[in-house]
Amino acid sequence: MTRVLLVTGLPGAGRTTVAAATAVASARAGRRTLLLAADGTRDVDAVLDVPVGTDPFDALPDLTVQRVAARAEFEREFLLVQGQLGAALAVVGVDPLDPEEITVLPGAGDVLALRVLARAVNARRYELIVVDLPAVERAVPALALPEGLARYLDRLLPVERQAARALRPVLAAVAGVPMPEDWVYDTARRVSTELEVLRSLVSAPTTTVRVVVRPGTVALAAARRAASALALYGHRIEDVIVNGVSAADSPDPAVRSRAEVARETVDALCALFPRLPLAQIPMLPAEPLGAAELADVAAHFAPVGPGGGTDDEHLIERDGKRLSLLLPLPGTDRDDLDLLRRGDELVITVGPNRRLFKLPSALRRCVIEGAGLRDGVLRIRFVPDPAVWMRPPQ
C-alpha cells in the first residue's frame, strides 16, 4: 500500500523545504517517491531548482514531482455539472459559462488537490507520496471537507429519497417546469463515492502528518492550535520538525538568546507531543536549494516509516456501569472547547473547528454523566439509559 505523508505547519516555517527534503531523501534511499506540490504556489520550483509542471515528471531517479493544477481540476468538474444542468439553465434563460469565464473558488484548490492525491495513490506507482500542503490554517479545513460534505449530501439527498423519481411527472405538471432528472441522483452517488474515497484516504493508517514549526512564543501558541485541530479530525501526526534552531555555543549574544528561545520551544513541544519524535534543523547560513542541499537537511530528521497502526482515534474505558470515551485533544484550551450531544452524534467544537463525531454503538444507549479535559485528553463519562437498555426479566 502507498504511504502518504502530508507536510504542513505554520506560515514561514519552511514546510516546502522539509517536504522536498523528505522526498529527495526517500528517492535517494531507493524508494519510488512522488512529491505533490499542493499549496498553490511555485515554491517547490525554487526549492528543487527545477521547473515543476502540472504533469508528473522525473526530477531525480526514483523521484517524480508534480504540481496540482487546481484551475484545470475545477474547470473540469464545473463543466461536467454545467453540461448536466443544460436543460434547466435553458428553462430559466441562463447562458452557460465559457471555460475562460470560470475561476477557482477560494479554498477549492486545496480540496481538489486531494483528488489528484487519490489518483496518484490508485495508480500504485509510488511507495511514498509526500504532499506539500498549505499552512495548517488552510490544510485542516481542506482535509476535513470530504467528511463534512459527505454528511451534508446524505442529509440533503439520502438514498431513500430516490423513491421520489416516480413523482416527477406529477410534480412537473403541477409546477409547470421540468423536474430533476436521473442525473441528479447519479451525480449525488458519484460525488458521495468520491468523497468516501477521499475521506478514507486522509484517515487511513498509512497517512500521517509532518508538522513544521519555527522557534518562538507565538509559533508555539500556533503549534498548540494546530495540534488541537489535527487531533479533532483524527489525523495522525508523524513527527514535529523545529526549523531554524540557533547554536547555543555562539559567541554572539543575540544568537545565544535565539538558541534559548528555541530550547524553550523544543521543551514545550516535547511536553505537548510526549510520544512523538521531535527533530531540530539548525539555522543555516543560506536557504537550501537543489537536491544535494536538501539531502543534507533531511539528515536532521528520521525517514518516513512504513505507517500502520489502527484506525481508532478514541478509546472506551469501563468502570462498573460507567463507560468513558477518551478523545485525544492535545493543545486544547478548556475555554475553546464546547461539547453537545445530538442524537447518536457528539458535536465537538474547538475554537473555529467543529466536528460531528458518531458515537460507538456501545454508547448510543447511554446518557452523558459529565466530561472533563485533562492532560490533553477529553474524557466523556456515560451511564446506561434505563429507558432504552433492556431490563432483565423480573
N, C-alpha and C positions, 0 to 999 in steps of 0.2 A: 504494500500500500504506500502511496505517495505521502511523504512527510511534508507538512506545511508549517512554516514559521512566519508569523505576522509581526513585522517590526514597526513599532510606534513609539511614542514618547512625548516629551514636551517640546514646544516650539524652540528651534535653535539649538537643540541638544545634540544634533549630529546623527539623527536616525538613518538618513540616507547613506551616510558614510558607513555606519555599522551594518546596515543591510547589505551594501555592496561588499564590504569586507567579509561578511559571513558567507556570501555566495562565492566569492573568489576562493576563500579557504576551502570550502566544500568541494569545489571543482578541482582544486589542486590536490585534494585527497582522493581523487578518482571517482567522486560521486556525481552522477548526472544531475545538474542543477539548473533551475530556471530562476532568474531574478526578474520579478514582475514589478515594474515601476507604476504604482497605482496612486500616487499622491497628486497627480495632475500637473506636475512641473517637469522641467528638463534637468533637474539637479543631478540625476543619475548619469546623464551625459557628461557633465563636468567632472563628477567624482571618478568615473571609469576612464575618462579621457577618450571616449569613443562616441560616435553618434548613435543614439538609440532610437529605433523606429517603432512603429506600431505592429510590425510583423516580427516574429521571433527570428533572431539571428545569433550566430555563434560568435561571441566576443573572445572566448578562450576555449581551449579543449575542455569539454565537459561543462562549459558554461554558456547557456543561452540567455539572452537578455531581450525583454520586450516591454514597451510602454503601452499602457492601456489607452485605447482610442475612445474616450468617453463620448465624444460627439458622434462618432460613427455608430457606436452601440445604441445611443439614444435615438438617433435618426432612424436606424433600422427598426427598432421597436415601435416608434411613433408612427412610421409609415405603415407598418403592419396593421396596427389598430385603426388608423385612419382609413385604410382600404376596406376594413370590415364595416366601418361606420358610413361608408359611401352613401347608401340609400337614405339613411336617417339624416345625414347632412343636407342632401338634396331636398328633403321634405321641408326643412326649416330655412332653406335658402342660404346655406353657409358654403362658401367655396373652400375646398381642401387646401391645406398649406403646401407650398412647393418646398422641396428639400432645402433650398437655400434660406428659407424663412425660419427653419427650425433651430432653436437654440436650446442648449442643455440647461435644465432647471437646476438651481443651486442644490448641491448635495446629491444630485442624481448620479454624477460621475463616480462618486465613492461607492455607491451600491452596484453600479454597472461593472465596476472592477471585480466584484465578486463573481459575476457571470463569466468573465474572462478567466478568473482563477478556476472556476468549476470546469470549464472546458479543458484547461491545462491539466487538471487532476484526472479527468476522464480519459485524456489522451494516453496516460500511463507511460509517458516518455521519460519522466524525471523521477529521481529518487527523493529530491528535496526541491521544494518551491519556496523561495524567500520573497515575501511581499513587502515592498516599501510603502507602508500606509501613510496617510496624513498624520498630523498631530492627534493626540488621543481625544481631544475635544470633538474632532470630526470623525475619528475612527470608530469610537464606541457607538454613536448613533447609527453609523452605516452597518456595523456588524449586528446591531440589534434589529435592524429593519426587517429582514426576512421573517423573523418570528412574529413581529408585530403586524406586518402586513398579512401574513397567513391567518392570523386571528381575525383581523378585520374582514378579510374576504369570506371567511367561514360564517361570520355573523351576517354579512350583507347578502350573501348568495349561497346559503347552505345547499348541500346536495338534495335535501328533501324538497327544496323549493323548485326543483326542476319539474315537479309534477304540474306546475303552472303552465307548462307548454301547451297542454290541451285547451287552456282557456284563451289562448292568444286570438283565435278568430272572433270570439265573442267580445273580448276587450277591444280589438281593433274596430269592430262595428260600432261599439258604444263611443269610443274616443274619437274615431274618425281619422286616426293616424296609425301607421304601421307599428306593431309591437316588436320587441326584441326577438330576433331570430335565434336559431340554434347556436350561432357563432358566439352569442353572449355566454352561454353555458360552456361551450367548447373553450373559449378564451379563459373563462374562470378556472376550468380544470387544468389548462396548460399553465397558467400563472401559479395556481396552487401547487402543482407538481414541481415547478421550477423553484418556488420559494422553499419547499421542503428539502430540495437538494441543497440549496444554499444554507439553510438552517442546519442541516446535518453536517455540512462541510465545516462551518465555523465552530460547531460544538463537538466535533469528533475528537477522540483522544489523541489522534495524530496531528491535531492543530493546536499550536501553542503560540504565546505572545512573548516577544522580547521587548522589554521596556527600556528606553534610553533616557537618561536624565543628566542634567548638569549640577554641579555642586552649588549650594546656596539655600538660604532660608525660604525664599519664595518658591524655588524649584522643589524643595522638599514638601511644602504645602500642596503644590500641584501634583506631586507624585502620590501623595495620600489620596487626593481626589481621584486620580487615575486608577489607583489600586482598588478603591471602593467601587468605581463604575465598572471596571472589568470583572470584579468578583460578583457584582449584582447580576450580570448577564451570564455568569458561569464560565468565563474564559479562563483557561489555564495559563498562568504566567510561567514561561520557560526560565527566565532569569532577568536580572536587572543590571544594566550597564551604566556606570557612572563615568561620563566622558569629560575629560579636561581636568584631571587631578594634578595640582601643582606639587612640586617637590618640597618635602618638609625640611630638607637639609640645605636649601638655597641660602646664599649669603644675603640675598635681597629680602628685607623685612616685609615688603608688600607680597612677595611670593610666598613667604612663610605664613603670612596671615591668610592668604587664599588656601594654603595647604591645611591650615587649622579648620577653616570653614568646610573644606572637603572632608576632613576626618569626621567632623560632627555630622555631616550629611550622611556619610557612609554608616556611622554608628546608628543613626536614626533609621536608615533604610534596613539595616540588619535586624533592628527591633520590629520594624513593620513587616518584613518578609523573613521570619526566622528560619523557614525551611527551604528558602530558595538560594541558589548560587548568586553571588554578587561580585561583579568584576569591575576593575578600575582601569580606565585608559588614561595614561599620563598626558599632561598638557604638552602638545607637540609644537616644535618651533614653526612649523608650516602645515597647512592643511594637506592631508594625504591625498594624492591623486594618482590614478593608474593602478594596475593590478599589483605591482611589486610593493608599493607603499601600503596598499590596502591589506595585503597579506601580513605585513608587519603589525598593522592594527589588530587584525584577527587573532594574533598570537596572545593578546591580553585577555581573551575570554574563551570559554570552552566551546568546542564544536557542538553542533546541534545533535542531540541524541536521537535515538530511534522513536521516541514518543511512547505511547501506550498508556497504561493505566486504565481507569474505569471512567464511565460516563457520569458517575454520581457527583453531583455538586452539592449534596446535602447528606446529612446523617440523622437517623432516628434513634433516640435512646429511650429505653423503657425503665421506669421506676415504679414498680407496683402497677396501679391502674393508670398512672400518668405517663404520657408519651411526650417527648421533647423533640422538636425539629430544630436541627442546628444548621445554620446557613453562614458560611464564612463571609465576612464583610470587612476585611482589613482596611484601616484608614478611615472608617466611617465615624462621623461625629454624631452623637445622640441627637443634637439639635437639628440635624439634617435628615433624620430618619423618621419615616411615617409608615405605619402598618395598618392595613384594613383587610378584613375578610369579606369576600363577595362570593357566596355560594361555595363552590369547590375550589376557589382560587384565593390566593393571597395577593393583594396589591401592595407591593413594596416600593416605596419612594425614597431615594437617597439623593438629596439635593435636586438637580434638574432632571435626574434619571428616574424612570419608573418602569417596573416590570411586573407583569401578571404571572404569578408562579402557581402552576397547577399542583394542588395538594396530592401527595401519595394516597393511594386507596385506603390505607390504614387510618388516615387522619380525617377522611371526609365525613365520618360518622361521629366526629368529636367536636367539642367546643373549645375555644381558646380560653385558657385559665389566666394566662399572663405572658409577658415577653420581656426580655432584657438583653442589652448589648454589653458584652464584656470580653476584653482581650481580642477584639476584632471578630467576634462570633455572635450572631444574633440567635438567641435561644428562645423558641416559642413553645410554651407549655400547653398541652392539650389533655383533656379528660373526656372519657366516653360520654356521649349524649344519650341519656336513658330513653329519650323519645324515639331514637332510631335504632339503637342497638337491640338485638334480640334478647329477650329476657329468658332465663332458664325456666323450665316448667315448675309450677308450684307443687 
